[in-house]
Amino acid sequence: MHEATNRMDLTSFAQAVNLNPNQAIEQIHELTKEGFLQKSNKGYCLSDKGVNALKINRVVPTDKAFNFYIGMDRPLGISAQSIEEFYRQIKQVCSDSLDFHLFRGDFENWIRDVLLDDELAAEVGNNKNAEMHVGELRKALLNAIDAKYGVADLL
């Protein structure tokens, strides 16, 4: 779908997604049924859910990936190159990594500077000041990402 986000006719769309026109029509109907597309005056367009799906799956270059650590010079060997990967890793990384990154501002800096999302960065940064145990911290981070992008609904 990344290739077919601009205005185009059915034939161009089918070619862009490597389908024949009948397969493309079936795919459009399925994406509409799932809520990723919506009918507009002159065809179909991305719904909010579709826009969010593209955003959460946008991959940043490897050198811009978020790399998880548990301390200075102590990498976990786990990284995230998209919001979707970041969300999944937050669910799984150890609590020491969450504490390390949150209180250094690493999460909010990556979200603001790499993902270019000031609003989510501020929301995540607000968790630094809250007195939470790690389970609450993990939940707060996941909730902030989900509230912005509806990630849980897309996974």
C-alpha positions as CSV (number, residue, x, y, z in Angstrom):
1,M,0.0,0.0,0.0
2,H,2.9,2.4,0.5
3,E,3.3,2.6,-3.3
4,A,-0.4,3.4,-3.8
5,T,-1.2,6.3,-1.5
6,N,-1.6,9.0,-4.2
7,R,-4.6,9.6,-6.4
8,M,-4.7,7.0,-9.2
9,D,-7.1,5.1,-11.4
10,L,-7.8,1.4,-10.8
11,T,-5.3,0.2,-13.5
12,S,-2.5,2.2,-12.1
13,F,-3.3,1.1,-8.6
14,A,-3.4,-2.6,-9.7
15,Q,0.0,-2.2,-11.3
16,A,1.5,-0.4,-8.3
17,V,0.5,-3.3,-6.0
18,N,1.3,-6.0,-8.5
19,L,-2.3,-7.3,-8.9
20,N,-4.6,-7.6,-11.9
21,P,-7.6,-5.2,-11.8
22,N,-10.0,-7.9,-10.4
23,Q,-7.6,-8.8,-7.6
24,A,-7.2,-5.1,-6.9
25,I,-10.9,-4.6,-6.5
26,E,-11.1,-7.5,-4.1
27,Q,-8.2,-6.1,-2.1
28,I,-9.9,-2.6,-2.0
29,H,-13.1,-4.2,-0.7
30,E,-11.2,-6.1,1.9
31,L,-9.3,-3.1,3.1
32,T,-12.5,-1.1,3.2
33,K,-14.2,-3.8,5.3
34,E,-11.2,-3.9,7.7
35,G,-11.4,-0.1,8.0
36,F,-8.2,0.9,6.3
37,L,-9.9,2.5,3.4
38,Q,-13.1,4.5,3.1
39,K,-15.3,5.4,0.2
40,S,-15.0,9.0,-0.9
41,N,-16.8,11.1,-3.6
42,K,-14.6,9.9,-6.4
43,G,-13.4,6.5,-5.2
44,Y,-11.5,5.3,-2.1
45,C,-9.1,7.0,0.3
46,L,-7.2,6.0,3.4
47,S,-9.2,6.2,6.6
48,D,-7.6,7.4,9.9
49,K,-6.9,3.7,10.6
50,G,-5.1,3.3,7.3
51,V,-3.0,6.4,7.8
52,N,-2.0,5.2,11.2
53,A,-1.2,1.7,9.8
54,L,1.2,3.4,7.3
55,K,2.8,5.5,10.1
56,I,3.4,2.7,12.6
57,N,5.0,0.5,9.9
58,R,7.2,3.2,8.4
59,V,10.8,1.9,8.9
60,V,13.6,4.3,9.8
61,P,17.1,3.6,8.6
62,T,19.2,1.1,10.7
63,D,21.4,3.9,12.0
64,K,18.3,5.7,13.3
65,A,16.8,2.6,15.0
66,F,16.2,2.7,18.7
67,N,18.7,0.4,20.5
68,F,17.8,-0.9,23.9
69,Y,20.3,-0.9,26.7
70,I,20.2,-1.8,30.4
71,G,23.1,0.6,31.3
72,M,25.9,2.5,29.8
73,D,27.8,0.3,27.4
74,R,25.4,-2.6,28.1
75,P,23.3,-3.1,24.9
76,L,20.6,-5.8,24.9
77,G,21.0,-6.4,21.2
78,I,17.3,-5.4,20.7
79,S,16.3,-2.5,18.4
80,A,13.3,-1.0,16.8
81,Q,13.0,0.7,13.4
82,S,9.3,1.5,13.5
83,I,6.6,2.5,16.0
84,E,5.2,-1.0,15.6
85,E,8.6,-2.6,16.5
86,F,9.1,-0.1,19.3
87,Y,5.7,-1.0,20.8
88,R,6.4,-4.7,20.6
89,Q,9.8,-4.3,22.2
90,I,8.5,-2.1,25.0
91,K,6.2,-5.1,25.8
92,Q,9.1,-7.4,26.1
93,V,12.3,-5.7,27.3
94,C,13.4,-6.0,30.9
95,S,12.4,-3.4,33.4
96,D,16.0,-2.3,33.9
97,S,16.0,-1.2,30.2
98,L,12.7,0.7,30.6
99,D,14.0,2.6,33.7
100,F,17.4,3.3,32.0
101,H,15.9,4.8,28.9
102,L,12.9,6.6,30.3
103,F,14.8,8.6,33.0
104,R,17.6,9.6,30.5
105,G,15.0,10.9,28.1
106,D,16.0,8.4,25.4
107,F,12.5,7.3,24.5
108,E,11.1,10.8,24.1
109,N,14.2,12.0,22.2
110,W,14.0,9.2,19.7
111,I,10.2,9.7,19.2
112,R,10.7,13.5,18.7
113,D,13.9,13.5,16.7
114,V,13.6,10.3,14.6
115,L,9.9,9.7,14.4
116,L,9.1,13.4,14.3
117,D,6.2,13.2,16.8
118,D,6.5,16.0,19.3
119,E,3.1,15.2,20.8
120,L,3.9,11.5,21.6
121,A,7.4,12.5,22.8
122,A,5.9,14.9,25.3
123,E,3.4,12.3,26.5
124,V,6.1,9.7,27.0
125,G,8.4,12.3,28.7
126,N,5.6,13.1,31.2
127,N,6.1,9.6,32.6
128,K,9.6,10.5,33.9
129,N,8.0,12.6,36.7
130,A,5.5,10.0,37.8
131,E,6.2,7.7,40.7
132,M,5.4,4.4,39.1
133,H,6.6,0.8,39.5
134,V,7.9,-0.8,36.3
135,G,4.6,-2.6,35.5
136,E,2.8,0.7,35.5
137,L,5.6,2.4,33.5
138,R,5.4,-0.2,30.8
139,K,1.6,0.1,30.7
140,A,1.8,3.9,30.5
141,L,4.3,3.8,27.6
142,L,2.2,1.3,25.7
143,N,-1.0,3.2,26.4
144,A,0.5,6.5,25.2
145,I,1.6,4.9,21.9
146,D,-1.7,3.1,21.5
147,A,-3.7,6.2,22.2
148,K,-1.9,8.1,19.5
149,Y,-1.8,5.4,16.8
150,G,-4.2,2.6,17.7
151,V,-1.4,0.1,17.6
152,A,-3.2,-2.5,19.6
153,D,-6.0,-2.6,17.1
154,L,-3.6,-3.0,14.2
155,L,-1.5,-5.9,15.7
